[in-house]
Amino acid sequence: MASISDLVQKILLAGYLTIEAEEQLRKLLTIQYNDEDLNAFVTLQEAAMTGRVRQESRERLQRSSTGKRFAPNSPCCYASIERS
């Protein structure tokens, strides 16, 4: 089985985190890992939060909850209600 660091490197190069890779990361995190693996995982989290890496699971969730597909990295807009 690949290390967390190896898997993260592949995900960062692809710019896309598949559901399968996400599951593999979960499994790898339940076993012993080193500082390099932990740092790589944090880097992946930051990449996902800033939009450098898209997440298949998040995209599926957005599609299923709205019935529409959001453009990646686009902010959601909410209507504001003004009080008088």
N, C-alpha and C positions, 0 to 999 in steps of 0.2 A: 504494500500500500504506500502511496506517495506521502510525502510529508506535507504539512500545512503550508510551509513556505513554497514548495514546488507547485502546489495546487493554486495558491494565491497568485504566483507569478503568471501562470497560464491564464487565470481569470483576468488579471490586469491587462495582459497583452490582448486578450479578446475584447475586453471592455464589456463583458456580459457574464453575469452569474446565473448559471442554469439551476433549475431545481435539483438536478442530480448532483451538481457540484456543491450546492448548499447542504444537501443531506450528507455528502461525504465529509464536508467540513465539520458538521455536527458530530459525526462518528469519531473523527480524528481528535476533536476537542475533548472527548470523554476518556481518551487514553493519555499517556504521558507525552508532553510536548516541551520544547525548550524555549529559551528567550527569543531566538530567531523566529520560531513559529508564531509566538505571541505577538511580536512586533509586526510580522507579516499580516496577521489577522487584523490588527488595529489599522494598518495601512489600507486593507481591503474595506473595512468599515468606513473609514474616512472617504475613500473613493466612491463608495455607494452613496454616502450622505451628500457628497458634493456633485453627484451626477456623472462622474468619470466612468463609473461602472453601472450598467443597468441591471436590474434584478428581474428575472423571469417571474418569480413568485409575486413580487409587488405589482408587476404589470398585469398579471392574471387577476389579482385581487381587485385592482382598479377597474378592469374590464367587467368583472362579474358584479361589482357593487353598483356600477353606473350603467352598464350596458353599452358603454362607449369606450373607445381606446384613447387614452391620453397620449399626447406627444411626449417623448422622453424629455426629462429635465425642464418641463414647463411648469410654472407655478399654477396651482389651482386658484381660481378666483371665486370669491364668495360675495354675494350681494350684501350690501350693508343696509341696515335699517336705521334711518335717522329718527331721533326722538324730537318732538316739538316742545 
